[in-house]
Structures are given as C-alpha cells and as structure tokens.
Amino acid sequence: MKSAVVLFNRDLRVHDHPALASAIRASDAVVPLFVFDDHIMGGDFARPNRTKFLVDCVHVLRAELEDQGGTLFVRRGDPLRETLELAASTGADALYVTEDYSSYGRQRHNRLRCACAAAALSLVTLPGLAVIEPGELEPSGGDHFRVFTPYWRRWEVAAKRSLAATPRRIRTPRGPRKGRIPAARELVAGECSPDLPEGGEAVGRRRLSRWLSQGLAEYGDRHDDLAGDATSRLSPYLHFGCLSPLEMVARASGRPGAEAFIRQLCWRDFHQQVLAARPDLSTTDYRPRNDRWRNAPDDLDAWKRGLTGIPIVDAGIRQLAREGYMHNRARLITASFLTKDLYIDWRLGARHFWDLLVDGDIANNAGNWQWVAGTGNDTRPNRIFNPIRQAHRFDPNGDYVRRYVPELAGVKGSAVHEPWKLAPDVRKAIDYPEPLVDHAEAVQSFRSRRG
C-alpha cells in the first residue's frame, strides 16, 4: 500500500490544502503529522497567547481529520527525526509539506530535503501560505518589490492557482500511536491574556462566513473605526493557516466592499515576499536611516504598560494586553508614538508586540513596524501620526479609550483624548499620568535627530 506523510506547520486546516489534497490523490493512505518543535517552543515563538491558540488549532485539526476517517499524529521534539521515524514505521515513500518562507522554515525545509534524499523518501513542496507565493511576481531589474503600490497592481491581475479540493475521506494507517496533544502550560510558562479568541479552522470559517455576510460591505468605510471594531479579526486564523488566504480572496471577490479587504490580504503577501528576500527583516533596518535611538527604559516601560499619558496610545497597548490583539489603526498610532514621539528603537516595540500578539507573524510584525519607523517600505519615511488628531478622527466620541482605560471612563465625549485640558479639580480626581512628551516638541526633536 502506497502511503505518504503530510507534515503540517502553519497550515492547520483541511480546506484548500494543496499538500494534503495532493498526498490523498497520489497515495492509498496518508499520515497527517504535527510536531511541536522543541526548537520553536523553546525559542522566540513560545509565548503564552500564541501557544494557547496553536494548541486549540491542533485539537480542531485532529477532530476534523477524524471526522473524515483519519487522524492527526502528534509528536514533540525535532521535526526531522519525528517525521522520518513515522515515515519509516508506516512505510511511507513520500513527504508532503507546505512551503514556508521564514528563515527557520527554509532551514527546516533544507534539512528535510537532505534527510529525505538519504532515506529515499520523495519530498513534495506545495504552496498554501500566500495568495501568490514569494518569487512569483518580480519587478524588472530586481528580486522583489520594495514598494507596495506597484506590487498591488501586478498582484491584483495576476493568475491565481485553483483552490485545492477538500478531502471527503482520509485513510490513515493503523498501528502507530496517535500521540497526546500537550496543554499549553506544558509548552510555555506564563499567563495568557484574559480575552483570547478560540483557535481552530472551524471557528475561523464561522468567523469568515459571518464577516463576509455582515462586515465586508462596510469595511472600506469603517475599518479605521476604533470603537466600532469593524475589522475582520481573522488575522490569527490566517497566521496559523486555519484559513486559506486564497479561499478568502475567492469568497470575497465580487461582493460589495471586497477590494479594500482584498488589498489587506495583498499587504500580507507583500511582506512575505520582502521577508523571503530579506530574512533578517525582524532584526535589521530594511532601509537604514542612521538613527541613534534613545536609551529610555522608563519611557519604554510606560509605553508597554499603557501609561504614557496619551489615552489613545494607552488604550491600544491595553487592548493588546487584554486580548492578544490590537486594532490595526491603534497599531499604527502606538508604533508611531514609540518610534517618532519617544524616538525608541522599533525593534523594542516589535518585541513587545511579538510577546503578546496571537497573530504574531514575523513578516507582518517586522514589516509593519519598519514601515511606521520609516526604516522599511514606506515611501514617506518621516511620516508621523499625530496621536491626538488620530484619536479625534477615529474615536470621535472616545468610546474606544473608555473601553480600555477605565480611569477615564467618567470623562464625557472627546475630552477623554486630552485629559490634561480638564479643569484642575477634575484632573486631580483622575488617577491617570501626565503625558510623557508634548507631541509638537517630540516631532521637532525627531526631525532634528533624523535630519
């Protein structure tokens, strides 16, 4: 009987899964495998929020595969060793994987390629993490697109692959132990944010269907509405591959409001092709600006704790701590405040986001932080977001701030954005700090530093 191992990584779904579908077509039996990689779980990935979400995803994936007659084999350790051992014990002659463009993903793939060759095991690599894979679109005279708009123009009209068939029945070999799915607390120490979303493909697909029918039409007009929370909140499901970005494009296309939403999925592909070309994106300036960032640990700590004295900034940071998520407009505001107002290294901010974000993705996190800091792909590197103007524009009644900064819950209307202007007796009754900096002075200081 011909069998093949399907090694899952950041593709924890059964819908539009080219590697799984191809293995089922080519083999009599498939051996779905997920390995809790000791290198990853012992390194930067291992944060409570993402680990809890990941464990949810693995449970759901196993249940989905069992509904189709198969199962998910789970191991913990070195993916190379565990994959080869399971392949040998099941008599598999092929290994199917989804391409991963992170630096570690590439290293893992290279190791698998060498090991499979030595073990006479065919290695089949297929797409699935992007709508259009890095390297498929290249500008004339360059290896990748450095500016988003030209990439979007090419991406929008480029041919996309067909969606992979969803398996109706999966046959897995009997004999090998399934393996226990560990609890998140066994994998990483620390407490999760209290209001984390539930992980898994089933939850993601329900959210997507609801979003397409109830949220998409108004997305273009309302996606920056902080209090309205009118974004899809699908990013964690994209990061872990619970949802196929290509299927999301296919299901959204042609509906009212689709273009603005699809453009955001294109941004995700854009950052992935930048990361593929620049694996050091999370640690090295994409476009160096000769910044000599301030060493200001107290200011950094105040920013991390949501105690900057700028309510819209503090609301965003506290939303992150509570939910493992931050509204995208708030991400821009808080990142700009750290890098432009406080003139603190973007890497320190990116690290804090990485520690807490459920959707923490190397390409998106580093790419967006560098964009805001002016060291990345923004064509206006000295762009500065005025947090007060942003607050009045995108949270005009102050509801977003009051939701996450309870000290200011009693302040009426938009006055909540500038509590330093309240009457002295009112200010005295509020246990909330004075602003760390004056924005106008901070802008002048930033411009003199960067030149």
Buried (B, 14 or more C-beta within 10 A) or exposed (E): EEBBBBBBBBBBBBBBBBBBBBBBEBBEBBBBBBBBBBEBBEEEBBBBBBBBBBBBBBBBBBBBBBEBEBBBBBBBBBBBEBBBBBBEEBEBBBBBBBBBBBBBBBEBBEEBBEBBEEBEBEBBBBBBBBBBBBEBBBEEEEEBBBEBEEBBEBBEEEEEBEBBBBBEEBBBBEEBEEBEBBEBBBBBEEEBBEEBBBBBBBBBBEBBEEBBEEBBBBBBEBBBBBBBBBBBBBBBBBBBBBBBBBBBBBBBEEBEBBEBBBBBBBBBBBBBBBBBBBBEBBEEBBEEBEBEBBEBEEBBEBBBEBBBBBBBBBBBBBBBBBBBBBBBBBBBBBBBBBBBBBBBBBBBBBBBBBBBBBBBBBBBBBBBBBBBBBBBBBEEBEBBBBBBEBBBEBBBEBBBBBBBBEBBEEBEEBEBBBBEEBEEEEBEEBEBBEBBBEBEEBBEBBEEBBE
